[in-house]
Amino acid sequence: MENPHEQQQTLLLSRIIENVQKLNEAVMEMNQRLQAANIQTMDVELVAQMFKNYQSNVLFHLEGMLQILDGEAIWLTWIATENLQEPS
C-alpha cells in the first residue's frame, strides 16, 4: 500500500526545488547588476575622494594662513600702539 502523503510530499519537494532554482537565478542576476552598478560608480567615488582630499588640504592651508595673518595682526597692533605712545 502506498503512503498517501508521499505523493504530496514529492510534489511539494519538487515545487520547493524549482522555486529555489528560480531564486538562485534571480540572485545571480541581481549580483551581476550590482557589479555593473559598482563599476559605473567607481569614477564618482574617485572624484568624491579627490574632493575630500582637496577640501582637507584647503582647510590645512587656510588654518596656516589664518595663523600667519593673526601673527601679523598682533605685530601690526604692537607697532601701532608703540607709535601712539607719547614721546618722553
Backbone as a chain_set.jsonl record, in Angstrom:
{"seq": "MENPHEQQQTLLLSRIIENVQKLNEAVMEMNQRLQAANIQTMDVELVAQMFKNYQSNVLFHLEGMLQILDGEAIWLTWIATENLQEPS", "coords": {"N": [[0.838, -1.18, 0.0], [0.513, 2.169, -0.852], [1.964, 5.117, 0.523], [-0.125, 7.722, 1.4], [0.667, 10.317, 1.747], [3.095, 10.537, 0.579], [3.128, 11.116, -2.185], [2.147, 13.745, -2.169], [4.17, 14.965, -0.663], [6.328, 14.599, -2.38], [5.539, 16.161, -4.573], [5.454, 18.673, -3.318], [8.145, 18.921, -2.595], [9.363, 18.986, -5.124], [8.314, 21.399, -6.077], [9.454, 23.149, -4.243], [12.173, 22.824, -4.86], [12.192, 23.797, -7.498], [11.431, 26.475, -7.048], [13.589, 27.342, -5.501], [15.625, 27.154, -7.372], [14.792, 29.141, -9.184], [14.98, 31.332, -7.49], [17.737, 31.33, -7.033], [18.666, 31.946, -9.62], [17.61, 34.525, -9.868], [19.0, 35.855, -7.835], [21.605, 35.616, -8.798], [21.409, 37.18, -11.13], [20.825, 39.646, -9.957], [23.231, 40.081, -8.573], [24.988, 40.382, -10.75], [24.0, 42.751, -11.857], [24.438, 44.489, -9.723], [27.233, 44.44, -9.632], [27.791, 45.665, -12.08], [26.707, 48.195, -11.561], [28.385, 49.004, -9.483], [30.815, 49.201, -10.848], [30.23, 51.313, -12.545], [29.96, 53.386, -10.718], [32.454, 53.772, -9.723], [34.063, 55.848, -10.744], [32.734, 58.092, -9.759], [33.117, 57.714, -7.039], [35.893, 57.983, -6.923], [36.227, 60.691, -7.687], [34.871, 61.891, -5.572], [36.554, 61.196, -3.431], [38.859, 62.542, -4.213], [37.927, 65.188, -4.053], [37.423, 65.324, -1.322], [40.031, 65.077, -0.295], [41.135, 67.393, -1.422], [39.59, 69.339, -0.131], [40.413, 68.914, 2.496], [43.116, 69.653, 2.287], [42.816, 72.37, 1.593], [41.606, 73.373, 3.923], [43.684, 72.904, 5.746], [45.744, 74.587, 4.752], [44.406, 77.012, 4.885], [44.048, 77.322, 7.637], [46.718, 77.616, 8.349], [47.312, 80.02, 6.987], [45.597, 81.74, 8.359], [46.769, 81.695, 10.881], [49.208, 82.906, 10.271], [48.287, 85.424, 9.412], [47.055, 86.236, 11.76], [49.264, 86.433, 13.43], [50.627, 88.514, 12.101], [48.742, 90.517, 12.481], [48.867, 90.858, 15.23], [51.508, 91.773, 15.428], [51.316, 94.154, 13.9], [49.494, 95.529, 15.485], [51.01, 95.892, 17.785], [53.068, 97.521, 16.784], [51.541, 99.741, 16.067], [50.536, 100.569, 18.558], [52.903, 101.227, 19.833], [53.678, 103.448, 18.401], [51.705, 105.191, 19.106], [52.217, 106.006, 21.659], [53.021, 108.611, 23.929], [55.682, 110.833, 23.303], [58.714, 110.686, 25.187]], "CA": [[0.0, 0.0, 0.0], [1.28, 3.396, -0.979], [1.778, 6.154, 1.528], [-0.91, 8.781, 0.752], [1.35, 11.607, 1.881], [4.348, 10.508, -0.172], [2.951, 11.826, -3.447], [2.054, 15.167, -1.823], [5.499, 15.409, -0.251], [7.157, 14.637, -3.58], [5.134, 17.35, -5.32], [5.912, 19.852, -2.577], [9.6, 18.969, -2.699], [9.72, 19.429, -6.481], [7.991, 22.828, -6.148], [10.478, 23.855, -3.462], [13.41, 22.798, -5.648], [12.008, 24.709, -8.633], [11.448, 27.847, -6.534], [14.959, 27.65, -5.078], [16.381, 27.387, -8.604], [14.404, 30.466, -9.673], [15.564, 32.298, -6.568], [19.168, 31.354, -7.306], [18.847, 32.693, -10.867], [17.322, 35.938, -9.596], [20.104, 36.383, -7.03], [22.756, 35.741, -9.69], [21.17, 38.344, -11.983], [20.968, 40.828, -9.119], [24.662, 40.263, -8.338], [25.582, 40.922, -11.973], [23.595, 44.157, -11.983], [25.141, 45.244, -8.683], [28.617, 44.589, -10.073], [27.792, 46.686, -13.133], [26.473, 49.491, -10.908], [29.609, 49.337, -8.752], [31.817, 49.629, -11.824], [29.836, 52.632, -13.039], [30.102, 54.406, -9.671], [33.847, 53.89, -9.286], [34.535, 57.186, -11.088], [32.13, 59.031, -8.812], [33.806, 57.509, -5.767], [37.23, 58.559, -7.067], [36.086, 62.149, -7.657], [34.495, 62.259, -4.201], [37.757, 61.084, -2.607], [39.737, 63.65, -4.6], [37.366, 66.414, -3.492], [37.633, 65.271, 0.13], [41.441, 65.395, -0.062], [41.305, 68.804, -1.76], [38.979, 70.111, 0.949], [41.294, 68.78, 3.654], [44.294, 70.486, 2.027], [42.409, 73.774, 1.665], [41.428, 73.715, 5.338], [45.007, 72.925, 6.372], [46.44, 75.805, 4.341], [43.65, 78.153, 5.391], [44.404, 77.474, 9.053], [48.072, 78.172, 8.373], [47.237, 81.429, 6.594], [44.967, 82.486, 9.452], [47.773, 81.853, 11.934], [50.158, 83.92, 9.8], [47.609, 86.719, 9.453], [46.853, 86.569, 13.165], [50.573, 86.885, 13.911], [50.875, 89.836, 11.526], [47.829, 91.46, 13.125], [49.437, 91.144, 16.557], [52.7, 92.596, 15.187], [50.876, 95.484, 13.485], [48.881, 96.159, 16.652], [52.103, 96.304, 18.674], [53.719, 98.673, 16.158], [50.622, 100.875, 16.148], [50.465, 101.058, 19.942], [54.194, 101.848, 20.144], [53.697, 104.769, 17.771], [50.71, 106.05, 19.737], [52.665, 106.45, 22.978], [53.538, 109.977, 23.944], [57.15, 110.861, 23.364], [59.208, 111.013, 26.513]], "C": [[0.887, 1.249, 0.0], [0.94, 4.356, 0.147], [1.032, 7.32, 0.857], [-0.199, 10.146, 0.784], [2.612, 11.675, 1.025], [4.233, 11.284, -1.483], [2.866, 13.336, -3.208], [3.423, 15.721, -1.457], [6.435, 15.521, -1.451], [6.826, 15.868, -4.421], [5.612, 18.636, -4.636], [7.423, 20.025, -2.697], [10.032, 19.451, -4.085], [9.405, 20.915, -6.665], [9.028, 23.658, -5.397], [11.774, 23.936, -4.253], [13.322, 23.783, -6.811], [12.069, 26.164, -8.18], [12.845, 28.267, -6.088], [15.834, 27.914, -6.301], [16.066, 28.767, -9.182], [15.008, 31.564, -8.8], [17.058, 32.449, -6.824], [19.463, 32.149, -8.578], [18.631, 34.191, -10.641], [18.455, 36.582, -8.801], [21.347, 36.564, -7.898], [22.605, 36.96, -10.606], [21.332, 39.638, -11.194], [22.443, 41.113, -8.839], [25.352, 40.855, -9.559], [25.243, 42.401, -12.136], [24.28, 45.028, -10.931], [26.602, 45.457, -9.054], [28.724, 45.661, -11.15], [27.601, 48.079, -12.528], [27.717, 49.933, -10.148], [30.698, 49.83, -9.693], [31.504, 51.039, -12.316], [30.035, 53.725, -11.993], [31.538, 54.553, -9.179], [34.404, 55.278, -9.585], [33.991, 58.226, -10.115], [32.826, 58.926, -7.456], [35.2, 58.13, -5.801], [37.174, 60.084, -6.991], [35.725, 62.622, -6.25], [35.708, 62.208, -3.278], [38.731, 62.22, -2.93], [39.239, 64.966, -4.008], [37.583, 66.463, -1.983], [39.078, 65.626, 0.469], [41.719, 66.87, -0.342], [40.768, 69.685, -0.635], [39.861, 70.073, 2.198], [42.536, 69.656, 3.487], [43.963, 71.97, 2.124], [42.253, 74.201, 3.119], [42.765, 73.816, 6.056], [45.727, 74.229, 6.04], [45.715, 77.054, 4.821], [43.965, 78.392, 6.863], [45.801, 78.066, 9.191], [48.077, 79.646, 8.015], [46.615, 82.269, 7.704], [45.94, 82.694, 10.602], [48.791, 82.92, 11.542], [49.524, 85.304, 9.889], [47.364, 87.171, 10.881], [48.157, 87.076, 13.76], [50.912, 88.261, 13.379], [49.984, 90.879, 12.179], [48.35, 91.831, 14.506], [50.64, 92.066, 16.411], [52.295, 94.02, 14.805], [50.216, 96.233, 14.639], [49.96, 96.672, 17.598], [52.802, 97.535, 18.111], [52.833, 99.906, 16.297], [50.566, 101.427, 17.563], [51.784, 101.693, 20.359], [54.237, 103.265, 19.583], [52.703, 105.725, 18.416], [51.156, 106.561, 21.103], [53.237, 107.87, 22.873], [55.055, 109.946, 24.025], [57.617, 111.261, 24.757], [60.196, 112.141, 26.483]], "O": [[1.861, 1.354, 0.746], [-0.183, 4.407, 0.647], [1.504, 7.851, -0.148], [-0.45, 11.009, -0.058], [3.136, 12.761, 0.778], [5.144, 12.027, -1.846], [3.448, 14.118, -3.961], [3.794, 16.813, -1.887], [7.247, 16.444, -1.521], [7.726, 16.54, -4.923], [6.104, 19.558, -5.286], [7.917, 21.138, -2.878], [10.969, 20.241, -4.201], [10.154, 21.62, -7.34], [9.429, 24.73, -5.851], [12.403, 24.992, -4.313], [14.272, 24.519, -7.077], [12.686, 26.996, -8.846], [13.239, 29.418, -6.277], [16.69, 28.798, -6.272], [16.969, 29.479, -9.62], [15.482, 32.585, -9.297], [17.583, 33.563, -6.832], [20.407, 32.939, -8.61], [19.38, 35.019, -11.161], [18.828, 37.725, -9.064], [22.065, 37.553, -7.752], [23.571, 37.689, -10.831], [21.903, 40.608, -11.692], [22.86, 42.271, -8.865], [26.204, 41.733, -9.426], [26.098, 43.204, -12.508], [24.657, 46.166, -11.209], [27.152, 46.533, -8.819], [29.649, 46.473, -11.131], [28.262, 49.032, -12.94], [28.066, 51.113, -10.166], [31.422, 50.772, -9.37], [32.406, 51.859, -12.482], [30.259, 54.881, -12.352], [31.808, 55.377, -8.305], [35.14, 55.834, -8.77], [34.711, 59.134, -9.699], [33.09, 59.938, -6.807], [35.637, 58.734, -4.822], [37.987, 60.699, -6.302], [36.227, 63.649, -5.794], [35.875, 63.085, -2.431], [39.35, 62.79, -2.032], [40.033, 65.768, -3.516], [37.891, 67.519, -1.43], [39.33, 66.384, 1.406], [42.449, 67.522, 0.405], [41.41, 70.655, -0.235], [40.03, 71.087, 2.875], [42.961, 70.322, 4.431], [44.744, 72.744, 2.677], [42.717, 75.274, 3.505], [42.964, 74.709, 6.88], [46.257, 74.897, 6.928], [46.359, 78.056, 5.133], [44.13, 79.536, 7.288], [46.039, 78.916, 10.048], [48.764, 80.441, 8.657], [47.061, 83.387, 7.961], [45.94, 83.752, 11.231], [49.192, 83.739, 12.369], [50.146, 86.245, 10.381], [47.455, 88.361, 11.181], [48.156, 88.047, 14.517], [51.431, 89.098, 14.119], [50.418, 92.007, 12.409], [48.28, 92.993, 14.907], [50.789, 93.024, 17.169], [52.859, 94.985, 15.32], [50.367, 97.449, 14.752], [49.837, 97.765, 18.149], [53.097, 98.479, 18.844], [53.321, 100.993, 16.609], [50.55, 102.645, 17.745], [51.781, 102.618, 21.171], [54.769, 104.175, 20.219], [52.843, 106.941, 18.288], [50.527, 107.467, 21.651], [53.841, 108.255, 21.872], [55.634, 109.124, 24.735], [56.982, 112.081, 25.421], [60.709, 112.541, 27.528]]}, "num_chains": 1, "name": "protein.A"}
